[in-house]
Amino acid sequence: MFNPTIEVIAAQPPVLDPPDLSFSAILKHFPGLAEAKAVCMTGSTAAGWGNTFSDVDIYAFSDVDLDLPVDETMETWPGSDPSGVRWHNWMGVYDNARIDLKVWPTDTLARALAPYLDNEAEFCATGDFLQDFIYRLSIGVPLKGDEFFQEMRDLLDSSSYRRALARSLKADAENCLTDVAGQLDSGDDMTARVSAGLAAGFVADAALVLAGQLCRRKKWLLRRIESTPGCGITVDEYRSMVLDGTRPGELDGDCARRVARWSQAHIVRLEDAFLSAS
C-alpha cells in the first residue's frame, strides 16, 4: 500500500506581499552577486505577466564561482546542456518569494548563437532549453551591468537566430498541414482538427518570433500576441479562428479545413516577410 508523507520545509504564508526586487535589497540576501559581472531579473515577472505566486527568475553572469546562501529553503545543483553549456542553479526563498537563480558563464549567449553569427542559417538547431535562455536574456531587466546586457542584445540582433527559428516553426506548420490533408482524405476528421490547431500554433509562433517575440511557452500565447501587434495576428482573431473550436453546425472536418486555410494564409504572409528580410 502506497502511503506518501509530505514534509513542509517552508510554509507558504496566507498573504503574499511583493518582494523588494531592488538590487540593493537582493544583495542583502545574495551578497555573492556583488562579484558577478552582470545580473538581471527575467521570466514572467520581468515580462509583466507574473502573478502573486510566480517565481522570481534571476540570471547572473560570472566566470568565477559565486557564494550563494545556504538555508533550509534552498536547493542547488549544476546544470548542463547537450551543446556543452554549463550553469549553476540555486532555488529557494527570498522575502516570501520563490527565487529561481541561475549563474551562467559570461560567454553563454555567444556560444548559443555561434551557428547564427557568421552566416544566414536556414533553420534553427538550438534546443528548447537554450531557446528559453535566449528569450529570457533578451527580456532581462538589468540589475547590474547595463552595458553587458546591451552587448548581448546587439549580439542577438546581429545574428540570424530569429529568422532561422521562424523558418523552422513555419516548416513545422507546413508539416502539420500536410498531415491535415492526409487525415481528411482518410476520413480521420477528429485528428485532422487537432493537426490544424497545431499548425495554427506553429504559424503564430513563427509570426511572433519574426516580430521579435522569442517566448515559446504555450501558456503565454495570447499574452504574446497581445504584446506584439507587429506579428500580424490579433488576440480576437486567434481566439475566434483557432481556440473557440467548431462553429454552430460545423463538423470536425469543416473546422479542420477552416483553421488550415487560416494557417495557410499566414504562411503566405510569412513568406513575403522572409523575402523582404533577405
C-alpha positions as CSV (number, residue, x, y, z in Angstrom):
1,M,0.0,0.0,0.0
2,F,1.4,3.4,-1.0
3,N,1.2,5.9,1.9
4,P,3.3,9.0,0.9
5,T,4.2,11.6,3.5
6,I,4.7,15.3,3.0
7,E,7.1,17.4,5.0
8,V,6.6,21.1,4.7
9,I,10.1,22.7,4.6
10,A,8.9,26.3,4.2
11,A,5.2,27.0,4.7
12,Q,3.6,29.4,2.2
13,P,2.2,32.4,4.0
14,P,-1.6,33.0,3.6
15,V,-0.9,36.5,2.2
16,L,2.0,37.2,-0.1
17,D,3.4,40.7,-0.4
18,P,5.5,41.6,-3.4
19,P,9.2,41.1,-2.7
20,D,11.7,44.0,-2.8
21,L,13.4,43.4,-6.1
22,S,15.8,46.3,-6.0
23,F,19.4,45.2,-6.4
24,S,20.4,46.7,-3.1
25,A,17.7,44.6,-1.3
26,I,18.6,41.4,-3.3
27,L,22.3,41.9,-2.3
28,K,21.4,41.7,1.4
29,H,20.3,38.1,0.8
30,F,22.7,37.2,-2.0
31,P,25.9,39.2,-1.2
32,G,27.8,36.9,-3.6
33,L,26.1,38.5,-6.5
34,A,28.3,41.6,-6.0
35,E,31.1,39.5,-7.6
36,A,29.0,38.8,-10.8
37,K,29.7,40.7,-14.0
38,A,26.0,41.2,-14.6
39,V,22.7,40.4,-13.0
40,C,19.1,40.7,-14.4
41,M,15.6,39.8,-13.4
42,T,13.8,37.9,-16.1
43,G,10.8,35.5,-16.7
44,S,7.2,36.3,-16.3
45,T,7.9,39.0,-13.6
46,A,10.1,40.9,-16.0
47,A,7.7,40.5,-18.9
48,G,4.8,41.9,-16.7
49,W,2.9,38.6,-16.9
50,G,3.5,37.3,-13.4
51,N,1.1,36.8,-10.6
52,T,1.2,36.6,-6.8
53,F,2.6,33.0,-6.9
54,S,5.0,33.4,-9.7
55,D,8.7,32.5,-9.2
56,V,11.2,35.4,-9.5
57,D,13.7,34.4,-12.1
58,I,17.2,35.9,-11.8
59,Y,20.1,35.4,-14.2
60,A,23.7,36.2,-13.0
61,F,26.7,36.1,-15.3
62,S,30.1,35.2,-13.9
63,D,33.2,33.3,-14.8
64,V,34.0,32.7,-11.1
65,D,32.1,30.7,-8.5
66,L,29.6,32.9,-6.5
67,D,29.0,32.4,-2.8
68,L,25.2,31.8,-2.5
69,P,23.1,31.4,0.6
70,V,22.7,28.0,2.3
71,D,19.5,27.7,4.3
72,E,16.6,25.3,4.9
73,T,14.6,26.5,1.8
74,M,17.2,26.2,-0.8
75,E,18.3,23.6,-3.4
76,T,21.4,23.9,-5.5
77,W,22.7,21.8,-8.4
78,P,24.8,22.1,-11.6
79,G,23.2,22.2,-14.9
80,S,24.4,21.2,-18.4
81,D,23.0,21.2,-21.9
82,P,23.9,18.7,-24.7
83,S,25.6,21.7,-26.5
84,G,28.2,21.8,-23.7
85,V,26.9,24.9,-22.0
86,R,27.0,24.6,-18.2
87,W,25.5,26.7,-15.4
88,H,24.7,26.7,-11.7
89,N,21.1,26.5,-10.3
90,W,20.1,27.9,-6.9
91,M,16.4,27.7,-5.9
92,G,15.0,28.9,-2.6
93,V,13.0,31.6,-0.8
94,Y,13.7,35.3,-0.5
95,D,11.3,37.8,1.1
96,N,8.5,35.2,0.9
97,A,9.0,34.7,-2.9
98,R,10.3,31.7,-4.6
99,I,13.6,32.5,-6.3
100,D,15.0,30.6,-9.3
101,L,18.6,31.9,-9.7
102,K,20.8,30.7,-12.5
103,V,24.5,31.6,-12.8
104,W,25.8,31.5,-16.4
105,P,29.3,31.9,-17.8
106,T,29.6,35.3,-19.5
107,D,30.1,33.7,-23.0
108,T,26.9,31.6,-22.9
109,L,25.0,33.7,-25.4
110,A,27.9,33.9,-27.8
111,R,28.2,30.1,-27.7
112,A,24.5,29.6,-28.1
113,L,24.4,32.0,-31.1
114,A,27.6,30.7,-32.7
115,P,25.8,28.9,-35.6
116,Y,23.9,32.2,-36.5
117,L,26.7,34.8,-36.3
118,D,28.7,34.3,-39.5
119,N,26.1,33.1,-41.9
120,E,22.3,33.1,-42.6
121,A,21.4,29.8,-41.0
122,E,18.3,28.3,-42.8
123,F,16.8,26.5,-39.8
124,C,17.2,26.6,-36.1
125,A,19.1,23.7,-34.5
126,T,19.1,25.1,-31.0
127,G,17.4,23.0,-28.3
128,D,14.4,24.1,-26.3
129,F,16.4,24.9,-23.2
130,L,18.8,27.3,-24.9
131,Q,15.9,28.8,-26.8
132,D,14.4,29.6,-23.5
133,F,17.7,31.0,-22.2
134,I,18.0,33.3,-25.3
135,Y,14.4,34.6,-24.8
136,R,14.9,35.2,-21.1
137,L,18.1,37.0,-21.7
138,S,16.5,39.2,-24.4
139,I,13.9,40.5,-21.9
140,G,16.1,40.7,-18.9
141,V,15.7,43.8,-16.7
142,P,19.3,44.7,-15.7
143,L,20.0,45.0,-12.0
144,K,23.8,45.2,-12.6
145,G,25.9,45.5,-15.8
146,D,23.7,47.5,-18.2
147,E,26.5,47.6,-20.8
148,F,26.8,43.8,-20.7
149,F,23.1,43.3,-21.5
150,Q,23.2,45.9,-24.3
151,E,26.1,44.0,-25.8
152,M,24.1,40.8,-25.6
153,R,21.1,42.3,-27.3
154,D,23.3,43.7,-30.0
155,L,24.8,40.3,-30.5
156,L,21.3,38.8,-30.8
157,D,20.2,41.5,-33.3
158,S,23.3,40.9,-35.4
159,S,22.6,37.1,-35.7
160,S,20.3,35.2,-38.0
161,Y,18.8,33.3,-35.0
162,R,15.3,34.9,-35.1
163,R,14.9,34.2,-38.8
164,A,16.2,30.7,-38.5
165,L,13.8,29.9,-35.7
166,A,10.9,31.4,-37.5
167,R,11.7,29.3,-40.6
168,S,11.8,26.2,-38.5
169,L,8.4,27.0,-37.0
170,K,7.0,27.7,-40.4
171,A,8.3,24.3,-41.6
172,D,6.6,22.6,-38.6
173,A,3.3,24.3,-39.6
174,E,3.6,23.1,-43.1
175,N,4.2,19.5,-42.0
176,C,1.1,19.7,-39.8
177,L,-0.9,21.0,-42.8
178,T,0.3,18.0,-44.8
179,D,-1.0,15.8,-42.0
180,V,-4.3,17.6,-42.2
181,A,-4.7,16.8,-45.9
182,G,-3.9,13.2,-45.4
183,Q,-6.1,12.8,-42.4
184,L,-9.1,14.4,-44.1
185,D,-8.5,12.2,-47.1
186,S,-8.6,9.1,-44.9
187,G,-11.7,10.3,-43.1
188,D,-10.0,10.9,-39.7
189,D,-11.6,14.3,-39.2
190,M,-11.0,14.4,-35.5
191,T,-7.3,14.0,-35.8
192,A,-7.3,16.5,-38.8
193,R,-8.9,19.1,-36.5
194,V,-6.1,18.6,-33.9
195,S,-3.4,18.8,-36.6
196,A,-4.9,22.0,-37.9
197,G,-4.8,23.5,-34.4
198,L,-1.1,22.5,-34.1
199,A,-0.4,24.1,-37.5
200,A,-2.0,27.4,-36.3
201,G,0.1,27.3,-33.1
202,F,3.3,27.0,-35.1
203,V,2.2,29.7,-37.5
204,A,1.5,32.1,-34.6
205,D,4.9,31.2,-33.0
206,A,6.7,31.9,-36.3
207,A,4.9,35.3,-36.8
208,L,5.7,36.2,-33.2
209,V,9.4,35.2,-33.5
210,L,9.8,37.1,-36.7
211,A,8.3,40.2,-35.0
212,G,10.9,39.9,-32.2
213,Q,8.8,38.0,-29.5
214,L,11.0,35.0,-28.6
215,C,8.9,33.4,-25.9
216,R,7.8,29.9,-26.8
217,R,5.7,29.0,-23.7
218,K,2.2,27.9,-24.9
219,K,0.5,29.2,-21.7
220,W,1.5,32.8,-22.7
221,L,0.3,32.5,-26.3
222,L,-2.4,35.2,-26.1
223,R,-0.3,37.4,-23.9
224,R,2.5,37.1,-26.5
225,I,0.1,38.0,-29.4
226,E,-1.4,40.9,-27.3
227,S,2.1,42.4,-26.6
228,T,3.3,42.0,-30.2
229,P,1.0,43.8,-32.6
230,G,3.7,43.6,-35.3
231,C,3.1,39.9,-35.6
232,G,0.1,40.5,-37.8
233,I,-2.3,38.4,-35.7
234,T,-4.7,39.7,-33.0
235,V,-5.9,38.0,-29.9
236,D,-9.6,38.2,-31.1
237,E,-8.6,36.7,-34.4
238,Y,-6.7,33.8,-32.9
239,R,-9.3,33.1,-30.3
240,S,-12.2,33.1,-32.9
241,M,-10.4,31.2,-35.6
242,V,-8.5,28.6,-33.5
243,L,-9.4,28.5,-29.9
244,D,-13.2,28.7,-30.0
245,G,-13.5,25.4,-31.7
246,T,-16.3,24.4,-34.0
247,R,-18.9,26.9,-35.0
248,P,-22.7,26.2,-35.0
249,G,-23.4,23.4,-37.4
250,E,-19.7,22.9,-38.2
251,L,-18.3,19.3,-38.2
252,D,-14.7,18.4,-37.3
253,G,-13.6,18.2,-40.9
254,D,-15.1,21.6,-41.7
255,C,-13.3,23.1,-38.6
256,A,-10.0,21.5,-39.7
257,R,-10.3,23.0,-43.2
258,R,-11.2,26.4,-41.9
259,V,-8.2,26.5,-39.4
260,A,-5.9,25.0,-42.1
261,R,-6.9,27.8,-44.6
262,W,-6.3,30.4,-41.9
263,S,-2.8,29.0,-41.3
264,Q,-2.0,28.8,-45.0
265,A,-2.9,32.4,-45.4
266,H,-0.5,33.5,-42.7
267,I,2.2,31.2,-44.1
268,V,2.0,33.1,-47.4
269,R,2.3,36.4,-45.4
270,L,5.4,35.0,-43.6
271,E,6.9,34.0,-46.9
272,D,6.7,37.7,-48.0
273,A,8.3,38.7,-44.7
274,F,11.2,36.3,-45.2
275,L,11.8,37.5,-48.8
276,S,11.8,41.2,-47.7
277,A,14.3,40.4,-44.9
278,S,16.7,38.5,-47.2
